[in-house]
Amino acid sequence: MNFAVIGAGAWGTAFALHLGRTGQRVALVPRRAEQAQAITASRENTDYLPGVALPAAVAVSHDLGGVLAAAEAILLACPSQALRATAAHVRAALPASPRVCLILSLAKGLELGTHLRPSQVVAEVLPQFPSGSITGPTNAGEVARGLPAAMVLAVPQVTAEVQAVQTAISGPTLRVYTSTDVAGAEFGGCLKNIYAIAAGCADGLRLGDNTRAALLTRALAEMVRVGTALGARPETFYGLSGFGDLVATCYGPWSRNREFGQHIGEGRTVAELMSHRRTVVEGYKTTEAFQGLCVAKGIDAPILREMHAILFGGKTPASALNSLMTRGLKRE
């Protein structure tokens, strides 16, 4: 199958590398022409995935129109707040008779203002194509090195074309499951980044394993409560795109969201940490978007509320922890 991966951050690059390793035809399209030239020259993405060589099977091109002319499946590998603009670039560059059978978002976050999930943004911009998301506990560096992992391909309907994409993406080192609960899969991928920042704050405060275990347990309960109130199926959050991604992101030393939270817990300011960042902390903007959505829908989410107070209200992690620990007592 012919894949186009739009966006050459760490995850887009790792996914393109995986597809090339499994024998698919894949073109990686960086956002900037100079980045495309640098990756082509060195066969390595030194900015976002250093030390990992790209196989010859992965073509690198800044010619979006040329890549889309051959693409059967498009993977949008960009931050959630850039997804609408990226999809619009794809729409503008599409050939007159595209071969595309499926467009998948790799983003994990809600769009600010609209509170739309990634696949909903794609569907608004490119309504003529089936769309969905691919998500789960997949660190880019480990996927690039070929360590075993599993993901969820979430689409409204599992068609023959979706099954063909599932088969093409799957291989000895990456197993892909399908799900028709797109909302649940995407909400899980969004929310886990918020809770990973919270886990990082706990690490920065050196609160120990008991605290982290309690936090993750209550975060999962909150994830289910928020997600089901928004129309998702509860069982989805106990799978790869929910619990699986939550554990990986809250525990992984590679997690940008967890690391971001750890620095806050250690006393650094949010403004300092957000300035001049090269990589995106998806949980930061997602906290803002989800807090607005929960307030609008009247959904009780104490951990999310406290994280919003830390990130956007200047509340200290220690004070937020005290607020959570001294709330009214209740049954589990």
C-alpha positions as a Markdown table, in Angstrom:
| # | Residue | x | y | z |
|---|---|---|---|---|
| 1 | Met | 0.0 | 0.0 | 0.0 |
| 2 | Asn | 1.2 | 3.5 | -0.7 |
| 3 | Phe | 1.3 | 5.7 | 2.4 |
| 4 | Ala | 1.9 | 9.5 | 2.8 |
| 5 | Val | 3.0 | 10.6 | 6.2 |
| 6 | Ile | 2.5 | 14.4 | 6.5 |
| 7 | Gly | 4.7 | 15.8 | 9.2 |
| 8 | Ala | 8.2 | 14.8 | 10.2 |
| 9 | Gly | 8.4 | 15.1 | 13.9 |
| 10 | Ala | 9.6 | 12.2 | 16.0 |
| 11 | Trp | 6.3 | 10.3 | 15.7 |
| 12 | Gly | 5.8 | 10.9 | 12.0 |
| 13 | Thr | 9.3 | 9.9 | 11.2 |
| 14 | Ala | 9.1 | 6.7 | 13.4 |
| 15 | Phe | 5.8 | 5.7 | 11.7 |
| 16 | Ala | 7.3 | 6.2 | 8.3 |
| 17 | Leu | 10.3 | 4.2 | 9.2 |
| 18 | His | 8.1 | 1.4 | 10.5 |
| 19 | Leu | 6.0 | 1.3 | 7.3 |
| 20 | Gly | 9.2 | 1.2 | 5.2 |
| 21 | Arg | 10.5 | -1.7 | 7.3 |
| 22 | Thr | 7.3 | -3.7 | 6.8 |
| 23 | Gly | 7.6 | -3.3 | 3.0 |
| 24 | Gln | 5.0 | -0.6 | 2.3 |
| 25 | Arg | 5.7 | 2.3 | -0.1 |
| 26 | Val | 5.9 | 5.4 | 2.1 |
| 27 | Ala | 6.7 | 9.1 | 1.6 |
| 28 | Leu | 7.5 | 11.3 | 4.5 |
| 29 | Val | 6.6 | 15.0 | 3.9 |
| 30 | Pro | 8.3 | 17.5 | 6.3 |
| 31 | Arg | 6.6 | 20.8 | 6.9 |
| 32 | Arg | 9.6 | 22.8 | 5.9 |
| 33 | Ala | 11.6 | 22.5 | 2.7 |
| 34 | Glu | 14.9 | 22.8 | 4.5 |
| 35 | Gln | 14.0 | 20.0 | 6.8 |
| 36 | Ala | 13.2 | 17.8 | 3.9 |
| 37 | Gln | 16.6 | 18.6 | 2.3 |
| 38 | Ala | 18.5 | 17.9 | 5.6 |
| 39 | Ile | 16.7 | 14.5 | 6.1 |
| 40 | Thr | 17.3 | 13.6 | 2.5 |
| 41 | Ala | 21.0 | 14.4 | 2.7 |
| 42 | Ser | 21.7 | 12.6 | 6.0 |
| 43 | Arg | 18.9 | 10.0 | 5.9 |
| 44 | Glu | 18.3 | 10.9 | 9.5 |
| 45 | Asn | 15.9 | 13.3 | 11.3 |
| 46 | Thr | 18.6 | 14.8 | 13.5 |
| 47 | Asp | 16.1 | 17.4 | 15.0 |
| 48 | Tyr | 13.4 | 15.0 | 16.2 |
| 49 | Leu | 14.7 | 11.4 | 16.0 |
| 50 | Pro | 18.5 | 11.5 | 16.1 |
| 51 | Gly | 20.5 | 8.4 | 15.8 |
| 52 | Val | 18.0 | 6.4 | 13.8 |
| 53 | Ala | 18.7 | 5.9 | 10.1 |
| 54 | Leu | 15.9 | 6.0 | 7.6 |
| 55 | Pro | 15.8 | 3.0 | 5.2 |
| 56 | Ala | 15.9 | 3.5 | 1.5 |
| 57 | Ala | 12.3 | 2.5 | 1.3 |
| 58 | Val | 11.2 | 5.8 | 2.9 |
| 59 | Ala | 11.1 | 8.6 | 0.4 |
| 60 | Val | 11.4 | 12.1 | 1.7 |
| 61 | Ser | 9.8 | 14.9 | -0.2 |
| 62 | His | 8.5 | 18.4 | 0.2 |
| 63 | Asp | 6.4 | 18.0 | -3.0 |
| 64 | Leu | 3.0 | 17.4 | -1.3 |
| 65 | Gly | 1.1 | 17.3 | -4.5 |
| 66 | Gly | 3.4 | 14.7 | -6.0 |
| 67 | Val | 3.2 | 12.6 | -2.9 |
| 68 | Leu | -0.6 | 12.8 | -2.7 |
| 69 | Ala | -1.0 | 11.8 | -6.4 |
| 70 | Ala | 0.2 | 8.3 | -5.5 |
| 71 | Ala | -1.1 | 8.0 | -1.9 |
| 72 | Glu | -3.8 | 5.4 | -0.9 |
| 73 | Ala | -3.6 | 6.2 | 2.8 |
| 74 | Ile | -2.7 | 9.5 | 4.4 |
| 75 | Leu | -1.3 | 9.8 | 8.0 |
| 76 | Leu | -1.4 | 13.3 | 9.5 |
| 77 | Ala | 1.4 | 13.4 | 12.0 |
| 78 | Cys | 1.2 | 16.9 | 13.4 |
| 79 | Pro | 0.3 | 18.5 | 16.7 |
| 80 | Ser | -3.5 | 18.7 | 17.4 |
| 81 | Gln | -3.5 | 22.5 | 17.2 |
| 82 | Ala | -1.9 | 22.4 | 13.7 |
| 83 | Leu | -4.2 | 19.6 | 12.4 |
| 84 | Arg | -6.8 | 21.9 | 10.7 |
| 85 | Ala | -4.1 | 23.8 | 8.8 |
| 86 | Thr | -2.3 | 20.6 | 7.8 |
| 87 | Ala | -5.5 | 19.1 | 6.5 |
| 88 | Ala | -6.2 | 22.2 | 4.6 |
| 89 | His | -2.8 | 22.0 | 2.9 |
| 90 | Val | -3.6 | 18.4 | 2.0 |
| 91 | Arg | -7.0 | 19.5 | 0.5 |
| 92 | Ala | -5.3 | 22.2 | -1.6 |
| 93 | Ala | -2.6 | 19.8 | -2.9 |
| 94 | Leu | -4.9 | 16.9 | -3.8 |
| 95 | Pro | -4.9 | 15.8 | -7.4 |
| 96 | Ala | -8.1 | 15.9 | -9.5 |
| 97 | Ser | -8.7 | 12.1 | -9.0 |
| 98 | Pro | -7.1 | 11.0 | -5.7 |
| 99 | Arg | -6.6 | 7.4 | -4.9 |
| 100 | Val | -7.0 | 8.0 | -1.2 |
| 101 | Cys | -9.1 | 5.4 | 0.7 |
| 102 | Leu | -8.5 | 6.6 | 4.3 |
| 103 | Ile | -7.1 | 9.5 | 6.2 |
| 104 | Leu | -5.8 | 8.9 | 9.7 |
| 105 | Ser | -4.8 | 11.4 | 12.4 |
| 106 | Leu | -1.9 | 10.6 | 14.7 |
| 107 | Ala | -2.6 | 13.7 | 16.9 |
| 108 | Lys | -3.7 | 13.4 | 20.5 |
| 109 | Gly | -5.5 | 16.6 | 21.6 |
| 110 | Leu | -8.7 | 18.6 | 21.3 |
| 111 | Glu | -8.8 | 21.6 | 19.1 |
| 112 | Leu | -9.0 | 24.8 | 21.1 |
| 113 | Gly | -12.2 | 26.8 | 20.6 |
| 114 | Thr | -14.2 | 24.1 | 18.8 |
| 115 | His | -13.4 | 21.2 | 21.3 |
| 116 | Leu | -13.4 | 18.9 | 18.3 |
| 117 | Arg | -11.5 | 15.6 | 18.3 |
| 118 | Pro | -8.8 | 15.0 | 15.7 |
| 119 | Ser | -10.9 | 12.9 | 13.3 |
| 120 | Gln | -13.7 | 15.5 | 13.6 |
| 121 | Val | -11.3 | 18.2 | 12.4 |
| 122 | Val | -10.2 | 16.1 | 9.5 |
| 123 | Ala | -13.8 | 15.3 | 8.6 |
| 124 | Glu | -14.7 | 19.0 | 8.5 |
| 125 | Val | -11.8 | 19.8 | 6.2 |
| 126 | Leu | -11.8 | 16.7 | 4.1 |
| 127 | Pro | -15.3 | 15.4 | 4.2 |
| 128 | Gln | -15.0 | 13.4 | 0.9 |
| 129 | Phe | -12.7 | 10.8 | 2.5 |
| 130 | Pro | -13.2 | 8.3 | 5.3 |
| 131 | Ser | -11.2 | 9.3 | 8.3 |
| 132 | Gly | -10.2 | 8.1 | 11.8 |
| 133 | Ser | -7.4 | 8.0 | 14.2 |
| 134 | Ile | -4.6 | 5.7 | 15.1 |
| 135 | Thr | -3.6 | 5.8 | 18.7 |
| 136 | Gly | -2.2 | 3.9 | 21.7 |
| 137 | Pro | 0.9 | 3.5 | 23.8 |
| 138 | Thr | 3.7 | 4.0 | 21.2 |
| 139 | Asn | 6.8 | 5.9 | 22.1 |
| 140 | Ala | 8.4 | 7.1 | 18.8 |
| 141 | Gly | 12.0 | 6.0 | 19.7 |
| 142 | Glu | 10.9 | 2.4 | 20.6 |
| 143 | Val | 8.8 | 2.0 | 17.4 |
| 144 | Ala | 11.7 | 3.3 | 15.4 |
| 145 | Arg | 14.0 | 0.7 | 17.0 |
| 146 | Gly | 11.5 | -2.1 | 16.2 |
| 147 | Leu | 10.5 | -2.9 | 19.8 |
| 148 | Pro | 7.1 | -4.6 | 20.0 |
| 149 | Ala | 4.0 | -2.4 | 20.4 |
| 150 | Ala | 0.3 | -2.4 | 19.8 |
| 151 | Met | -2.1 | 0.3 | 18.6 |
| 152 | Val | -5.8 | 1.0 | 17.9 |
| 153 | Leu | -7.1 | 2.1 | 14.5 |
| 154 | Ala | -10.3 | 3.8 | 15.3 |
| 155 | Val | -12.9 | 4.4 | 12.5 |
| 156 | Pro | -16.7 | 4.8 | 12.4 |
| 157 | Gln | -17.0 | 1.6 | 10.3 |
| 158 | Val | -14.5 | -1.2 | 9.6 |
| 159 | Thr | -14.7 | -1.6 | 5.9 |
| 160 | Ala | -12.6 | -3.7 | 3.5 |
| 161 | Glu | -10.4 | -0.6 | 2.9 |
| 162 | Val | -9.8 | -0.2 | 6.6 |
| 163 | Gln | -8.9 | -3.8 | 7.0 |
| 164 | Ala | -6.4 | -3.4 | 4.2 |
| 165 | Val | -4.8 | -0.5 | 6.0 |
| 166 | Gln | -4.8 | -2.5 | 9.2 |
| 167 | Thr | -3.0 | -5.3 | 7.5 |
| 168 | Ala | -0.5 | -3.0 | 5.8 |
| 169 | Ile | 0.4 | -1.2 | 9.1 |
| 170 | Ser | 0.7 | -4.4 | 11.2 |
| 171 | Gly | 3.8 | -6.5 | 11.3 |
| 172 | Pro | 6.1 | -8.5 | 13.6 |
| 173 | Thr | 6.8 | -5.4 | 15.8 |
| 174 | Leu | 3.5 | -3.5 | 15.6 |
| 175 | Arg | 0.1 | -5.1 | 16.1 |
| 176 | Val | -2.9 | -3.0 | 15.1 |
| 177 | Tyr | -6.5 | -3.5 | 16.4 |
| 178 | Thr | -9.6 | -1.9 | 15.1 |
| 179 | Ser | -12.3 | -0.1 | 17.0 |
| 180 | Thr | -15.5 | 1.7 | 16.0 |
| 181 | Asp | -15.5 | 3.8 | 19.2 |
| 182 | Val | -13.6 | 6.7 | 17.7 |
| 183 | Ala | -14.7 | 9.1 | 20.4 |
| 184 | Gly | -13.4 | 6.8 | 23.2 |
| 185 | Ala | -10.1 | 6.1 | 21.4 |
| 186 | Glu | -9.4 | 9.8 | 20.8 |
| 187 | Phe | -10.6 | 11.0 | 24.2 |
| 188 | Gly | -8.3 | 8.5 | 25.9 |
| 189 | Gly | -5.3 | 9.7 | 23.8 |
| 190 | Cys | -6.2 | 13.3 | 24.7 |
| 191 | Leu | -6.8 | 12.8 | 28.4 |
| 192 | Lys | -3.8 | 10.7 | 29.2 |
| 193 | Asn | -1.5 | 13.6 | 28.4 |
| 194 | Ile | -3.2 | 15.7 | 31.0 |
| 195 | Tyr | -2.8 | 13.0 | 33.7 |
| 196 | Ala | 0.8 | 12.4 | 32.6 |
| 197 | Ile | 1.6 | 16.0 | 33.5 |
| 198 | Ala | 0.0 | 15.4 | 36.9 |
| 199 | Ala | 2.1 | 12.2 | 37.3 |
| 200 | Gly | 5.2 | 14.3 | 36.5 |
| 201 | Cys | 4.2 | 16.9 | 39.1 |
| 202 | Ala | 4.0 | 14.1 | 41.7 |
| 203 | Asp | 7.5 | 12.9 | 40.6 |
| 204 | Gly | 8.9 | 16.4 | 40.9 |
| 205 | Leu | 7.5 | 16.6 | 44.4 |
| 206 | Arg | 9.1 | 13.2 | 45.1 |
| 207 | Leu | 5.8 | 11.8 | 46.5 |
| 208 | Gly | 6.5 | 8.1 | 45.9 |
| 209 | Asp | 4.9 | 5.1 | 44.4 |
| 210 | Asn | 1.8 | 5.1 | 46.6 |
| 211 | Thr | 0.9 | 8.6 | 45.3 |
| 212 | Arg | 1.5 | 7.6 | 41.7 |
| 213 | Ala | -0.6 | 4.5 | 42.0 |
| 214 | Ala | -3.5 | 6.4 | 43.6 |
| 215 | Leu | -3.2 | 9.1 | 41.0 |
| 216 | Leu | -3.3 | 6.7 | 38.0 |
| 217 | Thr | -6.2 | 4.8 | 39.5 |
| 218 | Arg | -8.3 | 7.9 | 40.0 |
| 219 | Ala | -7.2 | 9.3 | 36.7 |
| 220 | Leu | -8.5 | 6.2 | 34.9 |
| 221 | Ala | -11.8 | 6.6 | 36.8 |
| 222 | Glu | -12.0 | 10.2 | 35.8 |
| 223 | Met | -11.1 | 9.4 | 32.2 |
| 224 | Val | -14.0 | 6.9 | 32.1 |
| 225 | Arg | -16.4 | 9.4 | 33.7 |
| 226 | Val | -15.5 | 12.2 | 31.4 |
| 227 | Gly | -15.4 | 10.1 | 28.2 |
| 228 | Thr | -18.7 | 8.4 | 28.8 |
| 229 | Ala | -20.4 | 11.7 | 29.6 |
| 230 | Leu | -19.1 | 12.8 | 26.1 |
| 231 | Gly | -20.6 | 9.8 | 24.3 |
| 232 | Ala | -17.7 | 7.3 | 24.4 |
| 233 | Arg | -18.0 | 3.6 | 25.4 |
| 234 | Pro | -16.6 | 2.8 | 28.9 |
| 235 | Glu | -14.8 | -0.4 | 27.9 |
| 236 | Thr | -12.6 | 1.6 | 25.4 |
| 237 | Phe | -10.8 | 3.3 | 28.2 |
| 238 | Tyr | -9.7 | 0.0 | 29.7 |
| 239 | Gly | -7.9 | -0.9 | 26.4 |
| 240 | Leu | -4.8 | 0.3 | 24.6 |
| 241 | Ser | -6.0 | 3.8 | 23.8 |
| 242 | Gly | -7.0 | 4.4 | 27.4 |
| 243 | Phe | -5.3 | 2.5 | 30.2 |
| 244 | Gly | -2.5 | 1.4 | 28.0 |
| 245 | Asp | -1.5 | 4.8 | 26.8 |
| 246 | Leu | -2.1 | 6.3 | 30.3 |
| 247 | Val | 0.4 | 3.9 | 31.9 |
| 248 | Ala | 3.0 | 4.3 | 29.2 |
| 249 | Thr | 2.8 | 8.1 | 29.2 |
| 250 | Cys | 2.7 | 8.5 | 33.0 |
| 251 | Tyr | 5.7 | 6.1 | 33.6 |
| 252 | Gly | 7.9 | 6.5 | 30.5 |
| 253 | Pro | 11.0 | 8.6 | 31.1 |
| 254 | Trp | 10.7 | 9.6 | 27.4 |
| 255 | Ser | 7.3 | 11.2 | 28.0 |
| 256 | Arg | 7.4 | 14.9 | 27.2 |
| 257 | Asn | 4.2 | 15.5 | 29.2 |
| 258 | Arg | 5.5 | 13.6 | 32.3 |
| 259 | Glu | 8.8 | 15.5 | 32.1 |
| 260 | Phe | 7.0 | 18.8 | 31.7 |
| 261 | Gly | 5.0 | 18.1 | 34.9 |
| 262 | Gln | 8.1 | 16.9 | 36.7 |
| 263 | His | 9.8 | 20.2 | 36.1 |
| 264 | Ile | 6.7 | 22.1 | 37.4 |
| 265 | Gly | 6.8 | 19.9 | 40.5 |
| 266 | Glu | 10.4 | 20.8 | 41.0 |
| 267 | Gly | 9.6 | 24.5 | 41.0 |
| 268 | Arg | 10.0 | 25.7 | 37.5 |
| 269 | Thr | 7.4 | 28.0 | 36.0 |
| 270 | Val | 5.0 | 27.0 | 33.2 |
| 271 | Ala | 6.0 | 30.2 | 31.2 |
| 272 | Glu | 9.7 | 29.3 | 31.5 |
| 273 | Leu | 9.1 | 25.7 | 30.3 |
| 274 | Met | 6.8 | 26.7 | 27.4 |
| 275 | Ser | 9.2 | 29.4 | 26.0 |
| 276 | His | 11.4 | 28.4 | 23.0 |
| 277 | Arg | 10.3 | 24.7 | 23.0 |
| 278 | Arg | 11.1 | 22.7 | 19.9 |
| 279 | Thr | 8.8 | 19.8 | 20.8 |
| 280 | Val | 5.1 | 20.1 | 21.6 |
| 281 | Val | 3.6 | 19.2 | 25.0 |
| 282 | Glu | 0.2 | 18.1 | 23.8 |
| 283 | Gly | -1.3 | 18.0 | 27.3 |
| 284 | Tyr | -0.8 | 21.7 | 27.9 |
| 285 | Lys | -3.3 | 23.0 | 25.3 |
| 286 | Thr | -5.4 | 19.9 | 25.8 |
| 287 | Thr | -5.9 | 20.8 | 29.5 |
| 288 | Glu | -7.2 | 24.1 | 28.4 |
| 289 | Ala | -9.6 | 22.6 | 25.8 |
| 290 | Phe | -10.9 | 19.9 | 28.1 |
| 291 | Gln | -11.5 | 22.2 | 31.0 |
| 292 | Gly | -13.6 | 24.4 | 28.8 |
| 293 | Leu | -15.5 | 21.4 | 27.5 |
| 294 | Cys | -16.1 | 20.0 | 31.0 |
| 295 | Val | -17.3 | 23.3 | 32.4 |
| 296 | Ala | -19.7 | 23.7 | 29.4 |
| 297 | Lys | -21.1 | 20.2 | 29.8 |
| 298 | Gly | -21.2 | 20.2 | 33.6 |
| 299 | Ile | -18.8 | 17.3 | 34.0 |
| 300 | Asp | -17.0 | 16.9 | 37.3 |
| 301 | Ala | -13.3 | 16.2 | 36.8 |
| 302 | Pro | -11.3 | 17.1 | 39.9 |
| 303 | Ile | -7.8 | 16.1 | 38.6 |
| 304 | Leu | -8.3 | 17.9 | 35.3 |
| 305 | Arg | -9.6 | 21.0 | 37.2 |
| 306 | Glu | -6.5 | 21.1 | 39.4 |
| 307 | Met | -4.2 | 20.6 | 36.5 |
| 308 | His | -5.9 | 23.6 | 34.8 |
| 309 | Ala | -5.4 | 25.6 | 37.9 |
| 310 | Ile | -1.7 | 24.7 | 37.9 |
| 311 | Leu | -1.1 | 25.4 | 34.2 |
| 312 | Phe | -3.2 | 28.4 | 33.7 |
| 313 | Gly | -4.0 | 29.8 | 37.2 |
| 314 | Gly | -0.6 | 29.8 | 38.9 |
| 315 | Lys | -1.6 | 27.3 | 41.5 |
| 316 | Thr | 1.3 | 25.3 | 43.0 |
| 317 | Pro | 1.3 | 21.5 | 42.6 |
| 318 | Ala | 1.5 | 21.1 | 46.4 |
| 319 | Ser | -1.6 | 23.2 | 46.9 |
| 320 | Ala | -3.5 | 21.3 | 44.1 |
| 321 | Leu | -2.6 | 18.1 | 45.8 |
| 322 | Asn | -4.0 | 19.4 | 49.1 |
| 323 | Ser | -7.2 | 20.3 | 47.3 |
| 324 | Leu | -7.6 | 16.8 | 45.9 |
| 325 | Met | -6.8 | 15.1 | 49.2 |
| 326 | Thr | -9.2 | 17.2 | 51.3 |
| 327 | Arg | -12.2 | 17.0 | 49.1 |
| 328 | Gly | -15.4 | 15.5 | 50.6 |
| 329 | Leu | -15.1 | 11.7 | 51.3 |
| 330 | Lys | -17.1 | 9.3 | 49.2 |
| 331 | Arg | -17.3 | 5.6 | 48.1 |
| 332 | Glu | -14.9 | 4.4 | 45.4 |
